[in-house]
Amino acid sequence: NRMHESLHLFNSICNHRYFATTSIVLFLNKKDVFLEKIKKAHLSICFPDYGPNTYEDAGNYIKLQFLELNMRRDVKEIYSHMTCATDTENVKFVFDAVTDIIIK
């Protein structure tokens, strides 16, 4: 499914030798759509070992699936943000956070 395809693509980019020490900003977009979907379908459809099905727990579980793919945790940071592109306050918050990361 698309979730596994996304994880596979992220893994190939995150662990590519050209990006060995490059920090990555991961946007998990459409959190509003995810909130509605998680009410109707259990995350175990994609991840059979997954347990609780609350929005927060499921979002953190998905985020963790991506973060655990980083094979260079000692030298490479992954900054993740759940976003909603139509929420101007959320976009501003994420933009400010990413700006801070880049300036560091």
N, CA, C and O atoms as a Tinker XYZ file with bonds, in Angstrom:
   416  protein
     1  N      0.830000   -1.193000    0.000000    73     2
     2  CA     0.000000    0.000000    0.000000    64     1     3
     3  C      0.875000    1.257000    0.000000    63     2     4     5
     4  O      2.102000    1.167000    0.043000    81     3
     5  N      0.247000    2.407000   -0.048000    73     3     6
     6  CA     0.998000    3.670000   -0.168000    64     5     7
     7  C      1.866000    3.969000    1.043000    63     6     8     9
     8  O      2.934000    4.566000    0.909000    81     7
     9  N      1.421000    3.561000    2.215000    73     7    10
    10  CA     2.235000    3.804000    3.415000    64     9    11
    11  C      3.562000    3.061000    3.320000    63    10    12    13
    12  O      4.618000    3.624000    3.608000    81    11
    13  N      3.505000    1.806000    2.917000    73    11    14
    14  CA     4.733000    1.026000    2.789000    64    13    15
    15  C      5.607000    1.541000    1.646000    63    14    16    17
    16  O      6.834000    1.512000    1.743000    81    15
    17  N      4.990000    2.007000    0.579000    73    15    18
    18  CA     5.748000    2.620000   -0.514000    64    17    19
    19  C      6.462000    3.881000   -0.032000    63    18    20    21
    20  O      7.620000    4.115000   -0.378000    81    19
    21  N      5.771000    4.686000    0.763000    73    19    22
    22  CA     6.369000    5.910000    1.306000    64    21    23
    23  C      7.539000    5.586000    2.233000    63    22    24    25
    24  O      8.577000    6.246000    2.186000    81    23
    25  N      7.366000    4.575000    3.067000    73    23    26
    26  CA     8.458000    4.161000    3.962000    64    25    27
    27  C      9.661000    3.661000    3.157000    63    26    28    29
    28  O     10.807000    3.970000    3.481000    81    27
    29  N      9.387000    2.895000    2.119000    73    27    30
    30  CA    10.465000    2.373000    1.285000    64    29    31
    31  C     11.224000    3.514000    0.588000    63    30    32    33
    32  O     12.455000    3.508000    0.552000    81    31
    33  N     10.503000    4.476000    0.044000    73    31    34
    34  CA    11.125000    5.623000   -0.616000    64    33    35
    35  C     11.926000    6.448000    0.385000    63    34    36    37
    36  O     13.056000    6.845000    0.100000    81    35
    37  N     11.348000    6.708000    1.550000    73    35    38
    38  CA    12.048000    7.470000    2.584000    64    37    39
    39  C     13.329000    6.747000    2.998000    63    38    40    41
    40  O     14.367000    7.385000    3.175000    81    39
    41  N     13.268000    5.452000    3.152000    73    39    42
    42  CA    14.442000    4.664000    3.520000    64    41    43
    43  C     15.552000    4.812000    2.483000    63    42    44    45
    44  O     16.717000    4.987000    2.839000    81    43
    45  N     15.200000    4.743000    1.223000    73    43    46
    46  CA    16.226000    4.843000    0.177000    64    45    47
    47  C     16.852000    6.232000    0.125000    63    46    48    49
    48  O     18.045000    6.358000   -0.152000    81    47
    49  N     16.078000    7.266000    0.384000    73    47    50
    50  CA    16.621000    8.626000    0.394000    64    49    51
    51  C     17.410000    8.887000    1.678000    63    50    52    53
    52  O     18.539000    9.374000    1.638000    81    51
    53  N     16.807000    8.561000    2.794000    73    51    54
    54  CA    17.423000    8.827000    4.099000    64    53    55
    55  C     18.788000    8.155000    4.240000    63    54    56    57
    56  O     19.713000    8.734000    4.810000    81    55
    57  N     18.911000    6.955000    3.729000    73    55    58
    58  CA    20.142000    6.190000    3.925000    64    57    59
    59  C     21.051000    6.156000    2.696000    63    58    60    61
    60  O     21.994000    5.367000    2.638000    81    59
    61  N     20.769000    7.001000    1.733000    73    59    62
    62  CA    21.628000    7.086000    0.552000    64    61    63
    63  C     22.963000    7.719000    0.941000    63    62    64    65
    64  O     23.008000    8.610000    1.789000    81    63
    65  N     24.007000    7.275000    0.345000    73    63    66
    66  CA    25.345000    7.763000    0.728000    64    65    67
    67  C     25.499000    9.270000    0.516000    63    66    68    69
    68  O     26.262000    9.912000    1.238000    81    67
    69  N     24.803000    9.837000   -0.444000    73    67    70
    70  CA    24.903000   11.281000   -0.679000    64    69    71
    71  C     24.314000   12.101000    0.477000    63    70    72    73
    72  O     24.666000   13.265000    0.667000    81    71
    73  N     23.429000   11.485000    1.230000    73    71    74
    74  CA    22.775000   12.185000    2.340000    64    73    75
    75  C     23.175000   11.602000    3.690000    63    74    76    77
    76  O     22.415000   11.682000    4.655000    81    75
    77  N     24.354000   11.024000    3.758000    73    75    78
    78  CA    24.798000   10.309000    4.965000    64    77    79
    79  C     24.771000   11.172000    6.223000    63    78    80    81
    80  O     24.440000   10.680000    7.302000    81    79
    81  N     25.111000   12.435000    6.097000    73    79    82
    82  CA    25.140000   13.307000    7.275000    64    81    83
    83  C     24.188000   14.506000    7.145000    63    82    84    85
    84  O     24.273000   15.459000    7.919000    81    83
    85  N     23.299000   14.448000    6.179000    73    83    86
    86  CA    22.361000   15.540000    5.941000    64    85    87
    87  C     21.096000   15.353000    6.776000    63    86    88    89
    88  O     20.438000   14.316000    6.694000    81    87
    89  N     20.766000   16.349000    7.570000    73    87    90
    90  CA    19.529000   16.293000    8.328000    64    89    91
    91  C     18.337000   16.346000    7.381000    63    90    92    93
    92  O     18.426000   16.890000    6.280000    81    91
    93  N     17.241000   15.782000    7.817000    73    91    94
    94  CA    16.043000   15.704000    6.984000    64    93    95
    95  C     14.860000   16.262000    7.763000    63    94    96    97
    96  O     14.716000   16.023000    8.961000    81    95
    97  N     14.018000   17.011000    7.058000    73    95    98
    98  CA    12.760000   17.478000    7.624000    64    97    99
    99  C     11.658000   16.641000    6.982000    63    98   100   101
   100  O     11.469000   16.665000    5.766000    81    99
   101  N     10.942000   15.908000    7.815000    73    99   102
   102  CA     9.882000   15.010000    7.363000    64   101   103
   103  C      8.529000   15.654000    7.638000    63   102   104   105
   104  O      8.191000   15.923000    8.791000    81   103
   105  N      7.760000   15.900000    6.591000    73   103   106
   106  CA     6.416000   16.448000    6.739000    64   105   107
   107  C      5.401000   15.328000    6.561000    63   106   108   109
   108  O      5.335000   14.699000    5.505000    81   107
   109  N      4.631000   15.088000    7.578000    73   107   110
   110  CA     3.513000   14.148000    7.489000    64   109   111
   111  C      2.274000   15.020000    7.321000    63   110   112   113
   112  O      1.662000   15.452000    8.297000    81   111
   113  N      1.922000   15.268000    6.077000    73   111   114
   114  CA     0.880000   16.237000    5.748000    64   113   115
   115  C     -0.510000   15.611000    5.797000    63   114   116   117
   116  O     -0.664000   14.391000    5.857000    81   115
   117  N     -1.499000   16.467000    5.771000    73   115   118
   118  CA    -2.918000   16.108000    5.776000    64   117   119
   119  C     -3.333000   15.454000    7.087000    63   118   120   121
   120  O     -4.049000   14.452000    7.097000    81   119
   121  N     -2.874000   16.035000    8.191000    73   119   122
   122  CA    -3.235000   15.461000    9.483000    64   121   123
   123  C     -4.738000   15.531000    9.724000    63   122   124   125
   124  O     -5.275000   14.723000   10.482000    81   123
   125  N     -5.427000   16.481000    9.094000    73   123   126
   126  CA    -6.883000   16.564000    9.215000    64   125   127
   127  C     -7.570000   15.371000    8.550000    63   126   128   129
   128  O     -8.547000   14.836000    9.074000    81   127
   129  N     -7.050000   14.962000    7.392000    73   127   130
   130  CA    -7.585000   13.793000    6.690000    64   129   131
   131  C     -7.281000   12.528000    7.497000    63   130   132   133
   132  O     -8.128000   11.642000    7.616000    81   131
   133  N     -6.075000   12.453000    8.047000    73   131   134
   134  CA    -5.683000   11.309000    8.866000    64   133   135
   135  C     -6.599000   11.179000   10.086000    63   134   136   137
   136  O     -6.990000   10.070000   10.451000    81   135
   137  N     -6.940000   12.296000   10.712000    73   135   138
   138  CA    -7.812000   12.284000   11.885000    64   137   139
   139  C     -9.156000   11.644000   11.554000    63   138   140   141
   140  O     -9.692000   10.876000   12.353000    81   139
   141  N     -9.698000   11.953000   10.390000    73   139   142
   142  CA   -10.988000   11.373000    9.984000    64   141   143
   143  C    -10.840000    9.892000    9.607000    63   142   144   145
   144  O    -11.702000    9.078000    9.937000    81   143
   145  N     -9.757000    9.550000    8.925000    73   143   146
   146  CA    -9.564000    8.162000    8.496000    64   145   147
   147  C     -9.343000    7.219000    9.669000    63   146   148   149
   148  O     -9.822000    6.085000    9.664000    81   147
   149  N     -8.617000    7.691000   10.669000    73   147   150
   150  CA    -8.283000    6.828000   11.800000    64   149   151
   151  C     -9.533000    6.484000   12.617000    63   150   152   153
   152  O     -9.537000    5.500000   13.357000    81   151
   153  N    -10.587000    7.285000   12.486000    73   151   154
   154  CA   -11.849000    6.996000   13.160000    64   153   155
   155  C    -12.591000    5.846000   12.487000    63   154   156   157
   156  O    -13.392000    5.161000   13.123000    81   155
   157  N    -12.323000    5.636000   11.196000    73   155   158
   158  CA   -13.072000    4.651000   10.421000    64   157   159
   159  C    -12.292000    3.365000   10.134000    63   158   160   161
   160  O    -12.890000    2.304000    9.952000    81   159
   161  N    -10.968000    3.456000   10.093000    73   159   162
   162  CA   -10.153000    2.287000    9.745000    64   161   163
   163  C     -9.013000    2.141000   10.748000    63   162   164   165
   164  O     -8.379000    3.128000   11.121000    81   163
   165  N     -8.760000    0.934000   11.173000    73   163   166
   166  CA    -7.702000    0.676000   12.148000    64   165   167
   167  C     -6.349000    0.642000   11.443000    63   166   168   169
   168  O     -6.225000    0.121000   10.334000    81   167
   169  N     -5.346000    1.201000   12.100000    73   167   170
   170  CA    -3.995000    1.268000   11.531000    64   169   171
   171  C     -3.388000   -0.122000   11.326000    63   170   172   173
   172  O     -2.420000   -0.272000   10.580000    81   171
   173  N     -3.948000   -1.130000   11.978000    73   171   174
   174  CA    -3.432000   -2.496000   11.810000    64   173   175
   175  C     -3.628000   -3.002000   10.380000    63   174   176   177
   176  O     -3.071000   -4.036000   10.009000    81   175
   177  N     -4.407000   -2.289000    9.582000    73   175   178
   178  CA    -4.524000   -2.638000    8.156000    64   177   179
   179  C     -3.161000   -2.525000    7.490000    63   178   180   181
   180  O     -2.801000   -3.355000    6.654000    81   179
   181  N     -2.398000   -1.487000    7.864000    73   179   182
   182  CA    -1.050000   -1.288000    7.319000    64   181   183
   183  C      0.014000   -1.949000    8.180000    63   182   184   185
   184  O      1.008000   -2.463000    7.669000    81   183
   185  N     -0.201000   -1.931000    9.489000    73   183   186
   186  CA     0.784000   -2.444000   10.447000    64   185   187
   187  C      0.097000   -3.438000   11.378000    63   186   188   189
   188  O     -0.464000   -3.042000   12.399000    81   187
   189  N      0.138000   -4.726000   11.035000    73   187   190
   190  CA    -0.577000   -5.736000   11.826000    64   189   191
   191  C     -0.198000   -5.764000   13.307000    63   190   192   193
   192  O     -1.006000   -6.190000   14.134000    81   191
   193  N      0.996000   -5.327000   13.657000    73   191   194
   194  CA     1.435000   -5.349000   15.054000    64   193   195
   195  C      0.978000   -4.117000   15.843000    63   194   196   197
   196  O      1.270000   -4.004000   17.034000    81   195
   197  N      0.273000   -3.203000   15.196000    73   195   198
   198  CA    -0.141000   -1.967000   15.862000    64   197   199
   199  C     -1.311000   -2.226000   16.796000    63   198   200   201
   200  O     -2.185000   -3.042000   16.505000    81   199
   201  N     -1.319000   -1.517000   17.931000    73   199   202
   202  CA    -2.340000   -1.712000   18.951000    64   201   203
   203  C     -3.402000   -0.630000   18.985000    63   202   204   205
   204  O     -4.359000   -0.694000   18.213000    81   203
   205  N     -3.262000    0.382000   19.874000    73   203   206
   206  CA    -4.327000    1.388000   20.049000    64   205   207
   207  C     -4.578000    2.172000   18.762000    63   206   208   209
   208  O     -3.715000    2.254000   17.889000    81   207
   209  N     -5.760000    2.738000   18.666000    73   207   210
   210  CA    -6.110000    3.409000   17.410000    64   209   211
   211  C     -6.549000    4.848000   17.627000    63   210   212   213
   212  O     -7.452000    5.328000   16.940000    81   211
   213  N     -5.927000    5.542000   18.567000    73   211   214
   214  CA    -6.247000    6.947000   18.751000    64   213   215
   215  C     -5.426000    7.756000   17.765000    63   214   216   217
   216  O     -4.386000    7.304000   17.287000    81   215
   217  N     -5.900000    8.954000   17.464000    73   215   218
   218  CA    -5.200000    9.832000   16.521000    64   217   219
   219  C     -3.754000   10.073000   16.960000    63   218   220   221
   220  O     -2.826000    9.923000   16.165000    81   219
   221  N     -3.567000   10.445000   18.221000    73   219   222
   222  CA    -2.227000   10.771000   18.711000    64   221   223
   223  C     -1.305000    9.548000   18.697000    63   222   224   225
   224  O     -0.171000    9.630000   18.226000    81   223
   225  N     -1.788000    8.421000   19.209000    73   223   226
   226  CA    -0.970000    7.206000   19.239000    64   225   227
   227  C     -0.628000    6.725000   17.827000    63   226   228   229
   228  O      0.511000    6.346000   17.552000    81   227
   229  N     -1.604000    6.744000   16.953000    73   227   230
   230  CA    -1.377000    6.286000   15.577000    64   229   231
   231  C     -0.410000    7.218000   14.850000    63   230   232   233
   232  O      0.468000    6.760000   14.118000    81   231
   233  N     -0.572000    8.529000   15.053000    73   231   234
   234  CA     0.347000    9.489000   14.430000    64   233   235
   235  C      1.771000    9.291000   14.912000    63   234   236   237
   236  O      2.709000    9.309000   14.114000    81   235
   237  N      1.937000    9.104000   16.212000    73   235   238
   238  CA     3.274000    8.865000   16.768000    64   237   239
   239  C      3.865000    7.549000   16.271000    63   238   240   241
   240  O      5.068000    7.456000   16.027000    81   239
   241  N      3.021000    6.543000   16.123000    73   239   242
   242  CA     3.488000    5.249000   15.622000    64   241   243
   243  C      4.009000    5.385000   14.187000    63   242   244   245
   244  O      5.074000    4.862000   13.857000    81   243
   245  N      3.266000    6.079000   13.351000    73   243   246
   246  CA     3.693000    6.277000   11.960000    64   245   247
   247  C      4.988000    7.081000   11.923000    63   246   248   249
   248  O      5.914000    6.740000   11.187000    81   247
   249  N      5.051000    8.132000   12.706000    73   247   250
   250  CA     6.261000    8.948000   12.771000    64   249   251
   251  C      7.461000    8.078000   13.175000    63   250   252   253
   252  O      8.540000    8.194000   12.593000    81   251
   253  N      7.269000    7.225000   14.154000    73   251   254
   254  CA     8.331000    6.346000   14.621000    64   253   255
   255  C      8.787000    5.380000   13.530000    63   254   256   257
   256  O      9.972000    5.058000   13.438000    81   255
   257  N      7.850000    4.919000   12.706000    73   255   258
   258  CA     8.216000    4.014000   11.610000    64   257   259
   259  C      9.224000    4.684000   10.676000    63   258   260   261
   260  O     10.163000    4.046000   10.201000    81   259
   261  N      9.021000    5.960000   10.423000    73   259   262
   262  CA     9.955000    6.701000    9.576000    64   261   263
   263  C     11.278000    6.952000   10.299000    63   262   264   265
   264  O     12.350000    6.730000    9.736000    81   263
   265  N     11.197000    7.415000   11.545000    73   263   266
   266  CA    12.411000    7.756000   12.286000    64   265   267
   267  C     13.322000    6.549000   12.489000    63   266   268   269
   268  O     14.545000    6.688000   12.471000    81   267
   269  N     12.745000    5.380000   12.679000    73   267   270
   270  CA    13.549000    4.182000   12.901000    64   269   271
   271  C     14.312000    3.732000   11.655000    63   270   272   273
   272  O     15.214000    2.900000   11.751000    81   271
   273  N     13.963000    4.267000   10.503000    73   271   274
   274  CA    14.681000    3.917000    9.276000    64   273   275
   275  C     16.048000    4.590000    9.192000    63   274   276   277
   276  O     16.897000    4.169000    8.406000    81   275
   277  N     16.263000    5.615000    9.981000    73   275   278
   278  CA    17.530000    6.358000    9.973000    64   277   279
   279  C     18.649000    5.474000   10.535000    63   278   280   281
   280  O     18.702000    5.220000   11.739000    81   279
   281  N     19.524000    5.019000    9.670000    73   279   282
   282  CA    20.613000    4.143000   10.093000    64   281   283
   283  C     21.823000    4.919000   10.610000    63   282   284   285
   284  O     22.798000    4.319000   11.063000    81   283
   285  N     21.765000    6.236000   10.545000    73   283   286
   286  CA    22.885000    7.074000   10.985000    64   285   287
   287  C     22.452000    8.037000   12.090000    63   286   288   289
   288  O     22.799000    9.218000   12.062000    81   287
   289  N     21.705000    7.538000   13.043000    73   287   290
   290  CA    21.166000    8.385000   14.123000    64   289   291
   291  C     22.245000    9.148000   14.870000    63   290   292   293
   292  O     21.988000   10.214000   15.428000    81   291
   293  N     23.450000    8.603000   14.881000    73   291   294
   294  CA    24.542000    9.240000   15.616000    64   293   295
   295  C     25.007000   10.540000   14.960000    63   294   296   297
   296  O     25.546000   11.408000   15.647000    81   295
   297  N     24.814000   10.694000   13.651000    73   295   298
   298  CA    25.300000   11.888000   12.944000    64   297   299
   299  C     24.218000   12.600000   12.130000    63   298   300   301
   300  O     24.492000   13.622000   11.501000    81   299
   301  N     23.010000   12.076000   12.136000    73   299   302
   302  CA    21.968000   12.620000   11.272000    64   301   303
   303  C     20.660000   12.766000   12.040000    63   302   304   305
   304  O     20.188000   11.820000   12.671000    81   303
   305  N     20.083000   13.958000   11.978000    73   303   306
   306  CA    18.811000   14.238000   12.635000    64   305   307
   307  C     17.674000   14.184000   11.620000    63   306   308   309
   308  O     17.836000   14.576000   10.464000    81   307
   309  N     16.531000   13.695000   12.069000    73   307   310
   310  CA    15.305000   13.781000   11.278000    64   309   311
   311  C     14.309000   14.568000   12.119000    63   310   312   313
   312  O     13.953000   14.165000   13.226000    81   311
   313  N     13.870000   15.684000   11.580000    73   311   314
   314  CA    12.899000   16.539000   12.247000    64   313   315
   315  C     11.543000   16.278000   11.602000    63   314   316   317
   316  O     11.369000   16.503000   10.404000    81   315
   317  N     10.602000   15.813000   12.377000    73   315   318
   318  CA     9.306000   15.466000   11.792000    64   317   319
   319  C      8.207000   16.408000   12.285000    63   318   320   321
   320  O      8.216000   16.869000   13.426000    81   319
   321  N      7.271000   16.673000   11.390000    73   319   322
   322  CA     6.147000   17.557000   11.702000    64   321   323
   323  C      4.892000   17.000000   11.048000    63   322   324   325
   324  O      4.883000   16.697000    9.855000    81   323
   325  N      3.833000   16.869000   11.840000    73   323   326
   326  CA     2.519000   16.557000   11.271000    64   325   327
   327  C      1.899000   17.889000   10.879000    63   326   328   329
   328  O      1.811000   18.808000   11.694000    81   327
   329  N      1.472000   17.987000    9.632000    73   327   330
   330  CA     1.022000   19.267000    9.110000    64   329   331
   331  C     -0.351000   19.183000    8.454000    63   330   332   333
   332  O     -0.855000   18.114000    8.112000    81   331
   333  N     -0.915000   20.350000    8.303000    73   331   334
   334  CA    -2.150000   20.534000    7.544000    64   333   335
   335  C     -1.945000   21.812000    6.733000    63   334   336   337
   336  O     -1.990000   22.914000    7.281000    81   335
   337  N     -1.725000   21.666000    5.453000    73   335   338
   338  CA    -1.363000   22.801000    4.601000    64   337   339
   339  C     -2.442000   23.874000    4.530000    63   338   340   341
   340  O     -2.153000   25.014000    4.169000    81   339
   341  N     -3.675000   23.529000    4.869000    73   339   342
   342  CA    -4.747000   24.524000    4.817000    64   341   343
   343  C     -4.931000   25.252000    6.154000    63   342   344   345
   344  O     -5.742000   26.174000    6.243000    81   343
   345  N     -4.201000   24.856000    7.178000    73   343   346
   346  CA    -4.264000   25.492000    8.497000    64   345   347
   347  C     -3.128000   26.502000    8.587000    63   346   348   349
   348  O     -1.973000   26.122000    8.779000    81   347
   349  N     -3.449000   27.785000    8.450000    73   347   350
   350  CA    -2.409000   28.812000    8.385000    64   349   351
   351  C     -1.579000   28.895000    9.663000    63   350   352   353
   352  O     -0.378000   29.158000    9.596000    81   351
   353  N     -2.188000   28.678000   10.818000    73   351   354
   354  CA    -1.433000   28.697000   12.071000    64   353   355
   355  C     -0.436000   27.552000   12.114000    63   354   356   357
   356  O      0.703000   27.735000   12.542000    81   355
   357  N     -0.860000   26.366000   11.671000    73   355   358
   358  CA     0.027000   25.213000   11.644000    64   357   359
   359  C      1.168000   25.437000   10.657000    63   358   360   361
   360  O      2.320000   25.124000   10.958000    81   359
   361  N      0.858000   25.972000    9.495000    73   359   362
   362  CA     1.883000   26.244000    8.488000    64   361   363
   363  C      2.904000   27.244000    9.023000    63   362   364   365
   364  O      4.105000   27.069000    8.819000    81   363
   365  N      2.444000   28.275000    9.694000    73   363   366
   366  CA     3.356000   29.264000   10.271000    64   365   367
   367  C      4.256000   28.624000   11.324000    63   366   368   369
   368  O      5.463000   28.864000   11.337000    81   367
   369  N      3.678000   27.813000   12.206000    73   367   370
   370  CA     4.452000   27.139000   13.239000    64   369   371
   371  C      5.535000   26.250000   12.623000    63   370   372   373
   372  O      6.694000   26.297000   13.033000    81   371
   373  N      5.145000   25.441000   11.632000    73   371   374
   374  CA     6.100000   24.534000   10.981000    64   373   375
   375  C      7.157000   25.326000   10.233000    63   374   376   377
   376  O      8.337000   24.978000   10.282000    81   375
   377  N      6.758000   26.382000    9.542000    73   375   378
   378  CA     7.722000   27.220000    8.821000    64   377   379
   379  C      8.743000   27.804000    9.792000    63   378   380   381
   380  O      9.940000   27.790000    9.508000    81   379
   381  N      8.286000   28.318000   10.935000    73   379   382
   382  CA     9.206000   28.866000   11.937000    64   381   383
   383  C     10.147000   27.794000   12.476000    63   382   384   385
   384  O     11.337000   28.046000   12.664000    81   383
   385  N      9.616000   26.599000   12.726000    73   383   386
   386  CA    10.441000   25.506000   13.239000    64   385   387
   387  C     11.505000   25.094000   12.221000    63   386   388   389
   388  O     12.659000   24.866000   12.582000    81   387
   389  N     11.119000   25.000000   10.974000    73   387   390
   390  CA    12.069000   24.620000    9.924000    64   389   391
   391  C     13.113000   25.717000    9.736000    63   390   392   393
   392  O     14.289000   25.420000    9.529000    81   391
   393  N     12.699000   26.964000    9.804000    73   391   394
   394  CA    13.651000   28.082000    9.703000    64   393   395
   395  C     14.689000   27.995000   10.815000    63   394   396   397
   396  O     15.880000   28.191000   10.573000    81   395
   397  N     14.239000   27.701000   12.036000    73   395   398
   398  CA    15.173000   27.543000   13.159000    64   397   399
   399  C     16.168000   26.403000   12.910000    63   398   400   401
   400  O     17.351000   26.528000   13.224000    81   399
   401  N     15.683000   25.303000   12.350000    73   399   402
   402  CA    16.549000   24.159000   12.060000    64   401   403
   403  C     17.607000   24.541000   11.035000    63   402   404   405
   404  O     18.780000   24.204000   11.193000    81   403
   405  N     17.199000   25.235000    9.998000    73   403   406
   406  CA    18.127000   25.613000    8.923000    64   405   407
   407  C     19.165000   26.606000    9.420000    63   406   408   409
   408  O     20.337000   26.519000    9.051000    81   407
   409  N     18.746000   27.547000   10.251000    73   407   410
   410  CA    19.669000   28.573000   10.752000    64   409   411
   411  C     20.723000   27.985000   11.682000    63   410   412   413
   412  O     21.854000   28.468000   11.727000    81   411
   413  N     20.358000   26.946000   12.422000    73   411   414
   414  CA    21.320000   26.315000   13.345000    64   413   415
   415  C     22.470000   25.818000   12.593000    63   414   416
   416  O     23.394000   25.254000   13.179000    81   415
